[in-house]
Amino acid sequence: MMDKKGPYLIKELKSLASGTQLWGKYLIIDKIGRKTKDGREIIELKLGDQTGEIGVIVWDNCPISGKLEIGAVIGLLGDMGIYNNRVQITAKRIKVLDEDPQSYLQSPGISIDKLIQEFDRFLMSIQNPFFKEVLQRVFSLAMKESFFKAPAAKKIHHNYSGGLLEHTLTVAALCQQAALTYEDLNLDLLISGALLHDIGKVSEYEIKVSPQYTNEGRLLGHIILGTEILSAAIAEMKNEGILVPVELEWMLKHMLVSHHGALEFGSPVIPLFPEAFVLNMMDNMDAKMFVFKRKIEENDGEEELFTNYDNFFGQHFFTYRYKEFND
């Protein structure tokens, strides 16, 4: 139980005991209106700040000053509770505030400028002429502008502006480390695949207040969209008479279409050579590590050392972290 009375950040809210009254200022990320079985009007809000997100129920008897819209910043007085094994707030009073929402948006833990510098270092490290040319064509100035702002997912991991860049760089760094142990891996192929594997997400999502699917993203998905972007760059090279080694074209495209690892996870084929397999493992590792880190930070369980059961992931998360201190 925390001893302060507020205002609270989202990450602090999740440590409050059920029944605690709270207040704070938050951004409306999502809003859904519906009726209960007995005919009462309720609004379900998803609120957020730079530390996380949380769900809020607004009953029809809650006083509201101003219009509740996605992208608005509100002052909230509410009661903490648990519903369906999840932390949830029941709103008691809401006031819409005239504040800039930008300061409430989540972002990578490191500055975008530093991430961009790291991305450019990876691009410059590629020695193979074919991979180098493909990357230069795909990552045009216009593409970079979109890529650096894009999220990596709608909900699960790195779901904020800059998240795609952050995730891509971590995957590339993990692949680079794997190549130090498994020396037979082709580093240029591996890093090129890592940098390109989620390129379709620039078309799959758009950032408003939170990531939302585009129409083509919902219909096609980022694996198909990314393969189309890559294929267009290679077709352009062929039209200009640039030599394209067909085996390397196959392998680079395979890296993109197999990086989810299995048909049930969205890939039309499974990884069929070592670099594709490593990319799938490292992509999955970074996404899963993000989830574990977030769950430990949120620590929303009624038990001291475990989160509540997560229906999406089908498990509890153990939140204790051992730290050894040397004298």
NORZI-V749281 format. One record per backbone hydrogen bond with DSSP energy under -1.0 kcal/mol. NH is the residue of the N-H (numbers start at 1). CO is the residue of the C=O. E is the energy in kcal/mol with one decimal. If there is no record, write none. Layout:
BEGIN
nh=NH co=CO e=E
nh=NH co=CO e=E
END
This chain:
BEGIN
nh=8 co=23 e=-1.9
nh=13 co=9 e=-2.1
nh=14 co=10 e=-1.4
nh=15 co=12 e=-1.6
nh=16 co=13 e=-1.7
nh=19 co=80 e=-3.5
nh=20 co=17 e=-1.9
nh=22 co=78 e=-2.9
nh=24 co=76 e=-1.5
nh=26 co=74 e=-2.3
nh=27 co=48 e=-2.8
nh=28 co=72 e=-2.7
nh=29 co=46 e=-3.2
nh=30 co=46 e=-1.4
nh=32 co=44 e=-2.4
nh=34 co=42 e=-2.5
nh=36 co=40 e=-2.5
nh=39 co=36 e=-1.9
nh=42 co=34 e=-2.8
nh=43 co=58 e=-2.3
nh=44 co=32 e=-3.5
nh=45 co=56 e=-2.9
nh=46 co=30 e=-2.3
nh=47 co=54 e=-3.0
nh=48 co=27 e=-2.0
nh=49 co=52 e=-2.0
nh=52 co=49 e=-1.3
nh=54 co=47 e=-2.4
nh=56 co=45 e=-2.7
nh=57 co=89 e=-3.1
nh=58 co=43 e=-2.8
nh=62 co=59 e=-1.9
nh=65 co=94 e=-2.5
nh=71 co=28 e=-2.8
nh=72 co=69 e=-2.2
nh=74 co=26 e=-3.0
nh=75 co=95 e=-3.1
nh=76 co=24 e=-2.9
nh=77 co=93 e=-2.6
nh=78 co=22 e=-2.4
nh=79 co=90 e=-2.3
nh=80 co=20 e=-3.0
nh=81 co=88 e=-2.1
nh=83 co=86 e=-3.0
nh=86 co=83 e=-1.1
nh=88 co=81 e=-2.8
nh=89 co=55 e=-2.2
nh=90 co=79 e=-2.5
nh=91 co=57 e=-2.7
nh=92 co=77 e=-3.4
nh=93 co=77 e=-1.8
nh=94 co=63 e=-2.2
nh=95 co=75 e=-2.2
nh=96 co=65 e=-3.3
nh=97 co=73 e=-3.3
nh=99 co=97 e=-1.4
nh=104 co=101 e=-2.1
nh=105 co=102 e=-1.3
nh=115 co=111 e=-1.9
nh=116 co=112 e=-2.7
nh=117 co=113 e=-2.0
nh=118 co=114 e=-1.9
nh=119 co=115 e=-2.4
nh=120 co=116 e=-2.5
nh=121 co=117 e=-1.7
nh=122 co=118 e=-1.9
nh=123 co=119 e=-2.2
nh=124 co=120 e=-2.3
nh=125 co=121 e=-1.1
nh=126 co=123 e=-1.1
nh=132 co=128 e=-2.6
nh=133 co=129 e=-2.3
nh=134 co=130 e=-2.3
nh=135 co=131 e=-2.5
nh=136 co=132 e=-2.1
nh=137 co=133 e=-1.9
nh=138 co=134 e=-2.7
nh=139 co=135 e=-2.8
nh=140 co=138 e=-1.6
nh=144 co=140 e=-2.9
nh=145 co=141 e=-1.9
nh=146 co=142 e=-1.6
nh=147 co=143 e=-3.4
nh=148 co=144 e=-2.8
nh=150 co=146 e=-1.0
nh=152 co=158 e=-2.6
nh=160 co=158 e=-1.5
nh=163 co=160 e=-2.7
nh=164 co=150 e=-2.3
nh=166 co=162 e=-2.2
nh=167 co=163 e=-2.7
nh=168 co=164 e=-2.6
nh=169 co=165 e=-2.3
nh=170 co=166 e=-1.8
nh=171 co=167 e=-2.5
nh=172 co=168 e=-2.4
nh=173 co=169 e=-2.5
nh=174 co=170 e=-2.5
nh=175 co=171 e=-2.4
nh=176 co=172 e=-2.3
nh=177 co=173 e=-2.0
nh=178 co=174 e=-2.2
nh=179 co=175 e=-1.9
nh=182 co=178 e=-3.0
nh=185 co=182 e=-1.7
nh=190 co=186 e=-2.5
nh=191 co=187 e=-2.9
nh=192 co=188 e=-2.2
nh=193 co=189 e=-2.4
nh=194 co=190 e=-2.0
nh=195 co=191 e=-2.5
nh=196 co=192 e=-1.7
nh=197 co=193 e=-1.7
nh=199 co=196 e=-2.1
nh=201 co=198 e=-2.3
nh=202 co=199 e=-1.6
nh=203 co=200 e=-1.4
nh=204 co=200 e=-1.4
nh=205 co=201 e=-1.7
nh=206 co=212 e=-2.3
nh=208 co=210 e=-1.4
nh=212 co=206 e=-2.2
nh=214 co=204 e=-2.5
nh=218 co=214 e=-2.3
nh=219 co=215 e=-2.0
nh=220 co=216 e=-2.8
nh=225 co=221 e=-2.1
nh=226 co=222 e=-2.6
nh=227 co=223 e=-2.0
nh=228 co=224 e=-2.2
nh=229 co=225 e=-1.8
nh=230 co=226 e=-2.4
nh=231 co=227 e=-2.8
nh=232 co=228 e=-2.2
nh=233 co=229 e=-1.7
nh=234 co=230 e=-2.2
nh=235 co=231 e=-2.7
nh=236 co=232 e=-1.9
nh=237 co=233 e=-1.8
nh=238 co=234 e=-2.3
nh=239 co=235 e=-2.3
nh=240 co=236 e=-1.2
nh=241 co=238 e=-1.8
nh=242 co=237 e=-2.5
nh=249 co=245 e=-2.1
nh=250 co=246 e=-2.5
nh=251 co=247 e=-2.3
nh=252 co=248 e=-2.5
nh=253 co=249 e=-2.2
nh=254 co=250 e=-2.5
nh=255 co=251 e=-1.9
nh=256 co=252 e=-1.2
nh=257 co=253 e=-2.4
nh=258 co=254 e=-1.9
nh=261 co=258 e=-2.1
nh=265 co=262 e=-1.2
nh=266 co=263 e=-1.7
nh=267 co=262 e=-1.8
nh=277 co=273 e=-2.0
nh=278 co=274 e=-2.8
nh=279 co=275 e=-2.3
nh=280 co=276 e=-2.1
nh=281 co=277 e=-2.3
nh=282 co=278 e=-2.7
nh=283 co=279 e=-2.6
nh=284 co=280 e=-2.2
nh=285 co=281 e=-2.5
nh=286 co=282 e=-2.3
nh=287 co=283 e=-1.9
nh=288 co=284 e=-2.6
nh=289 co=285 e=-3.0
nh=290 co=286 e=-2.0
nh=291 co=287 e=-1.6
nh=292 co=288 e=-2.6
nh=293 co=289 e=-2.6
nh=294 co=290 e=-2.5
nh=295 co=291 e=-2.7
nh=296 co=292 e=-2.4
nh=297 co=293 e=-2.2
nh=298 co=294 e=-2.7
nh=299 co=295 e=-2.7
nh=307 co=317 e=-2.4
nh=310 co=315 e=-2.7
nh=314 co=310 e=-1.9
nh=315 co=310 e=-1.2
nh=319 co=305 e=-2.6
END
